Amino acid sequence: MCAAFLFPHPYMKLTHTHPIIAIATAPGRGGIGVVRISGCRLDDLIQALCKRPLTPRHATYMDFLNVDGSPIDAGLALYFPAPHSYTGEDVLELQGHGGPVVLQMLIERCLQVGTDIGLKLAEPGEFTRRAFLNDKLDLAQAEAVADLIEASTTAAAKSAQASLSGAFSQAVHALVEAVIHLRMLVEATLDFPEEEIDFLEKADARGQLARIRVQLQHLLDQSQQGALLRNGLKVVLAGRPNVGKSSLLNALAQAEVAIVTAIAGTTRDKIVETIQIEGIPLHIIDTAGLRDDAEADEVERIGIARTWAEIERADVILNLRDATQPDTVEDEVIAARLQAISAVPRRIVYNKVDLTKDVARLDAEQIYLSAKTGAGIDLLRKELLAIAGWHSSSETVYLARERHLIALRSAALHLADAADHAAQNDRVLDLFAEELRLAQDQLNTITGAFSADDLLGEIFSRFCIGK
């Protein structure tokens, strides 16, 4: 048994002890393709494929051999003995040419040789899952691996790298340590109930708790900013036909993404374009113009139905209107329906101010601009950032996931309840201690110190195979 399995993680299962194999590079043709193997007792596999021992952590150029001794491919072999590997197990990487056929031949040969050791194809995320189970990464770092791969902006990639390096986990651990320290003081005092009130004063329990709450709120703020970098905002452009929705999409994207004509109803289906503002991905969705179904043909009616479906899934709605015309009954009907079906932020955007000789401006929740000349586009960009809650800062932000935010908010609520109990000054240390414990449990779910096995399955199933 290799060293990685001598002291398995609490969530380790016996089904995880068999070696696994997968292609670690993206599907398709490429200059290089990598086959990754992780597990124990890989010596026979190395001997069969390479016909020589491998120096640990040194790249060796060689032929990868078939059962009859003929070469399948030629490339680099890298061997990382446990526990000094990505997964904490013995890891073998074969780097050859990136053709799907040759890589599949290499996989089949390895499976043939690895029958005796139970070599199996890896499941999605199984390499990173083993890294977590073998304490090479905590859960937040493991999730950051996928976030780094999927990052859609430079800022998102930098934040994911900060989380992968352990910065987010260290901030969480610091909070947990502070909560544990306060819990120790509280629970040590529970055996002496006559000293409860004195304890709250002498140990500065309320002051310690207040500082922990400030620290937690700061981490939550950083995490919320990181969640914006990860998920971005879904911005839907909605309004009557020919008010300039496609022109605004082109102006925001700074490219001719959508067809623009003077003919009403040009856009029949949604057009999605992702842009960046301050590193935040904004998914701008141009939709079919909204009007009475009786006036639309069958194709346009389908487009209108899809527009309302997108509106219900939006994070922000920009209700476009024509600044050259007074608001119509149709505009008001659309606005009323938007308000009735969606609680998300909405802004009314008056387009074509270049034709009215008006000035681009932000007036309460109304924006006046020209998609044609670009006047007011920067105002709209800043307003979208404000709606998102983004604020520029030199501080590191962490590419947090929704489950991280839920855990941080839940911990904050438990600490608030603890503060309420402490304020009562009447034999409340048992309730005070319980709320601290619950807050600690919530924080521990972020790094995986306390996590259900089904949560792990849900997280790692979203990874790509080979990672």
Buried (B, 14 or more C-beta within 10 A) or exposed (E): EBBBBEEBBEBBEEEBBEBBBBBBBEEEEBEEBBBBBBBBBBEEBBEBBBEEEBEEEEEBEBBBBBEEEEEBBEBBBBBBBBBEBBBBBBBBBBBBBBBEEBBEBBBEBBBEBBEEBEBBEBBBBBBBBBBBBBBBBBBBBBBBBBBBEBBBBEBBBBBBBBBBEBBBBEBBBEBBEBBEEBBEBBBEBBEEEEEBBEBBEEBBBBEBBBEBBEBBEEBBBBBBBBBBBBBBBBBBBBBBBBBBBBBBBBBBBEEEBBEBEEEBBBBBEBBBBEBBBBBBBBBBBBBBBBBEEEEBEEEBBBBBEBBBEBBEEBBBBBBBBBBBEEEEEBBEBBBEBBEEEBEBBBBBBBBBBBEBEBEBBBEEEEBBBBBBEEBBBEBBBBBBBEBBEBEEEEEBBBBBBEBBBEBBBBBBBBBEBBBEBBEEEEEBBEBBBBBBBBBBBBBBBBBBBBBEEEBBEEBBEEBBBBB
